[in-house]
């Protein structure tokens, strides 16, 4: 008997197992079920409590003996508890969504809210927005119905919306490049909430952040709904301080550490000294040479700098799409906006601010193989490095000191 777990159609990239491992002392199983397996699964009732995810949050309702008021209002269940053979259904996404909105610091009272998508999470977002006092909640769908408006209508008639909540899978790994809609025309937009948690920051979230709009992805929602699920599973209460510590630990295990800086600033050395459990070091220059089968010097000599930069962009995209990594970037990686976008989806950028006096020209770096070239490169790029960094690591006496500085700052930022 698998007492606790999660059922869904595809659970390969689910974070639920590790979140529950941090919240409670039980085995939690990810159980992928095809549609035809749902009836016999519920007929057996061979579980103590389970979570339910896409696409079964509505499918499971007929199998339940009782459904909570909130889950009934939403029309979707994501948590089921088996009590002496009777199945009780709840919607803990409701509490997770409310917690995320509160964390971002959004006040929905009197606001126009657009909810993107029509699935179970969309219904949750609509009920939450209504309960938080939104004056108008509109659901945006690809198809026009009496209940839903289209994306074209949203961008033509409702650009005065103050809050956007995305509940579609647009931007979800591995389709990280997609966005559900262009928010450029929404002049009164105050906040963006995205239920997608992998990657940590979708393009929609990054679009909002670049415009100075409050925005966050769905990891906090995922953790906080799991907290309430565990409370239902075990009939217990979990203090908010404990819940926030669990979120911090999950984020710390997922968020990439991206090292930027001049050639020769010691990024790879610092990366090797960041001895963090579960993290793997990737050097983008090394990955480029693996793919092209030659040195970067040879690549540039034979095909030019543009070919090198194009391959670098491919490598950056691939390496940064997975979380839990330390990524040492090439000196010019931050020059392309698309590279920065990829690196920020799952990572935080740490600039190694090595003083010019400590940098040395070397023959294997054709763009900085003389001290004059290196000096010019430094002055051309220093402003970009500082402007794009989330954290600037000062010029410290040793690489170990710089690695320790990153660990300290990372802990402060996450907590």
N, C-alpha and C positions, 0 to 999 in steps of 0.2 A: 504493500500500500504506500503510494506516494502522498503523504499527508498534506504537504503544502507545496504550492507551485503556481505556475501561470500557464494558461492555455491560450493558444492563438494559432494562426496559420503559418506565420514565419517568425521565428524568435531568434534567429542567428545573431542579430546585433543588439539583443535586449540587454539592458543594464540591471534588470530586476533582481537577478540571482545574487549579484554582489551587494546590492543595496540591502536586501533582506538579510544577508549574512552579517552586515554591520548593525542591523537593528534587533535581531533576535537569534536565539540559539536553537535553530531547527534546520533540517535539510529542505532546501527549496529547489524544486525541479522545473525546468522549462519543458513544456509538453506541447509539441506541434501536432495539431489535429486537423485532419481534413473534414470537410463539412459532414460527410457520411459517418464520421466517427463521433460526432457530438451526441446523438441520441443514446448509443450504448454507454458512452462515458457517464451521462447523467442517470441512466438507468442503474448503473452499478453503484453510484454514489461512493466510490472508493477513495475518498479524500476527506481531510478534516476541514480544509479551507483552501480556496484558490483565488488567484486574480484572473481576470479575463481581458484580453486585448484584441486588437483588430484581427478579424472582422466580426467577432462574436459577441460584442457587448449588448446587442439587441437580440441576437439569436437565442441566448441562454434564458431569457426572461420566462418563456412558457414552462420551463423545467423547474421553476422556483415555487416554493410554498408561500413565501412572503417577500415583499419588496419594500424597501424603505421609502419614506415620503419623498426624499430628494431624488432617489433613483427613479421613482414613478414620475415625478415632474419632468425629469430629464428624458426618460424613456430609454435609459441605458444603464447596464450593470457592469461593474468591473471588479467586484469583490463578492465572493460567495462563501458563506460559512455553513458547515454541516453540523447541525445540533440535533443529535439523537435521530438522525435520518431525515430531518426536515431541513430544507435548503433556504437560507436567508440571503437576499441580495441587497447590495449597497453600491453607492457610487462615491468612491473616495477621490475620484478626479475632481469633483466639485471642490473639495477642501484644498487639493493641490493647486488648482487654478486660482482660488481666492488668495492662497498664500503667496503665489508668484506675483499676482497683481499688487499685493501689499508690499512685497519685497522691492519691486521696481519703483514704488512710490506713486502709483497712479490713483487719482480720485475720479471715479466714474460717475459721480452724482451729476445729473443734468447733462451728460455728454451723449453725443451720437457715436455709436459703436458699430463697426463693421466686423462681422464674424465671417471669415473665409472658410468655406467648406460646409458640408451637410451631414457628416457622419456623427458617430456617438460623441466625440469630443466637441464637435460644433454645438450639439445640443447642451452639453455641459456649459460651454462658454456663454451661450445665450441665457441660461438660467442664472449663472453667476453674475453676468452683467446686469440683468434685470434686478437681482437681489441687491446689488451694489448701487442701485439708483440711477442707472443709465436712462436718459429720456427717450432714446430710440435705439433699438437693436435691430440691425438689418443683416440678413444672411445672404452671402454672396455665393452664387453657384455658376457652373458653366452653362446650366440650362435655366431658362426663365420659367417660373411657375407662379402660382398665386402667392406662395409663401416666400419665394426666393427672388432676388434681383440678380442680374448678370454682372460679370466683371466690367463689361462695357458701360452698363448703367452706373456702376459704382464710380468709375473714373470720369464719367460725364456729368453725373447729377449729384454726387455725394462727396465731393472733394473737401467739404467742410467737416468731414468726420474727424473726431478728436482722438479716437482709439481704434486700432486695428488688432484683431486677434486672429492669428492663422491657426487653423486646425487641419489643413490639408497636408499631405506628405511632400509638398513641393520643397526642395532643398534638402531632403533627407538623404543620408548616405545610402547608396553610392551616387545618387543624382544631385550632387552638392551644388552644381552650377545653377539650377533652376530657381525661379522665384514665382510665387503665386500671382503677384501683381507689381506694377511700378508705382511706388509711393511718391514719386517726384512732384506730382500735382496737388498733393494734399497739404495745403498751406497752413491748416490749423491743427495738424497732427501733433499730439502730445505724447503718445506712447504706442509701442508695438510689442505685443506678446506673441511668441511663437511656441506652439506646443512641441515642435520638433526639438529633440535633445541630442541627436547625433547627425551632424556635427554640433558642437556646443553653441556655435553662432552661425546661423544660416545667412545667406546673402540678404534676406529680408531684414534680419536683425542688424547686420553690418550696414546696410543702406540707411537704416534709421539712425544708428549711432554716428555715422559720418555726417548726418544732418543735425546732430546735437539733440536728437529725440531719444527719450528714455526707451530702452528696449532690452529684452533678454529672451534667451531660448528656454526650452522646457525642462532642463535638468532639475531645477529647484522644484518645479511642479511634480516631476516624477518621484523625487525623494519624499516630498511632503504627502503625496497621496499614498505612498508606500507606508509612511508612518501611521496614517489613519487605518490602512489595511491591517497592519500588524496589531493595532489596538483592537480591531474587530476580531481578528484571528484568535488572539489570546485573552480577550476581555481584560485589557490593561490600559494604562495611560503612559505615554512617553513624553517627558518634559520637552519643551521647545528647545532648551539648551542642548539636550541630547540630539534632537532632530537636526539642529543647525550644525552640530559637530559632525554628524554623519554626512550631511551634505558637503561640508568642507572636505572631508576625507575622500568622498567620491570625486569631487571636482579636482582635488589634488592628484588623484590617480589617473585622471583623464586629460587634464590640460597640458598640452605640449609646452616645453621650454624651448623657445626659438632664440638662438644666439645670432646677433648681427654685429657687423663691425668691419673695419678695414682689413685688407689682406695682411696677414702677419700679426694681427692683434691678439691671437691666442684663443680663438673661439673653439677650435677642436680640442685644445689642451684643457680648457675650462670644462668643456662638455664631458671629457673623460673623467674629470674630477667630481662631477655631479653624480655621486653614487646613490641613486634613488631606486628603491626596490620596484621592480616591474617596468622600469624605463629602459629603452634601448637608444643608443646614440646613432644618429644618421648624419653623415657629412655630405652635403649636396654635391660638392666638388668630386668627392670619391664616387658617388653614385653616377655622376655624369660620365666619368672616365670608364666606369664599368659598362655603361650603355653604348658609348661610342667606340670602345675598344682601343682607345689611344689617350694620350695626355691632353689636358686642356690646351696646353701650348701648341700641340700638334693640330688639334681641332681648329683652333683659331687661325693658325698658319695655313691650313688647307681649305677651310670653308668660310672663314671670316667670323667676326664677333657676333653678327646677327644669328648665325647658325648655332653658335654657342649659347646665346641668350634664349633662343627658342627651345633648345634641349634643356636648359636650366629651368625654364618655366614648366616643362613637362615633369621634370624630376620634383620640383617644389610642389606641384599639384599632387603628385602621387604620394610623396613622403608625408605631406601634411594632412592628407585625408584620414589618416589613422591617428587615434589619440594615444597618449601614454608614451610620447617620444621626446628625446632631446634632439633638436635639429640645429646643426651648425651650418649656417648658410654661407654661400660665397659672398665676397665683398660687394658685388653689384646686384645681388638678388633683390634688394629693396628698391631698385630703380624702376621696376615695373609694377604698376598698380595691381595687376592681376596676381602677381606673386604675393604681395602684401595681403590681398584678399584671401588667398588660399591659406597663408600662414596664420591668419587671425581667426579662421573658422574654428580651429581647435587649439589655438596657442596664444601665448603672451610673448611679446618681443622684448628681449633683454639686449641692450646695446653695450658692447664692451668698449668703453670710451678710452682706448689706449692713446696716450700722448704721442704726438708725431715723432718725438725724439726716440721713442722705443721701437718704432717701425723700421724695418730694413727691407730694401729692394732685393728681390731674388730672381734668378733667371727663369724659374719655372712659372712666373707670373708675367705674361707678356704685356699686360696693361699697366704693370708697375715694376718693370725690370730695371729701372734706374731710379736713383734717389730723386731726381727732378720729376720724373713721371709720378712717383709715389707721393711727393709733396703736392703736386697739382691735384692728384686724385683725392688726397685728403681734404684739401680746401674746397674742392668741388662737391664732395659728398658729406662732409661733417654735419652740415645743417640738415640734410635729409635723414641721416642716421638718428639725430636727436629728435627730429620732428615725428618720426615714425615709431620711436621706441615707446613701449609701455613703462619700461624701467631703464634708466641709464645707470650702468655699473661703472663707478669711478675708477680711475687709473690707480690700482692698488699695487703694493710691492710684489705680490706673487699671484700666480694663477689660482692657487688654493684659496687665497683670501678673496679673490673675485668669485669663485665658486661658492664659498661660504656666504658671501654677500647676497648672491642670487637666491640661495636656499632661505635665508632670513627674510628677504623681501617677498619671496613667493608665499611664505607662510603668513606674513602680515596681510598680503593682498587677499588671499583666499579666506582667511578668518575674518 
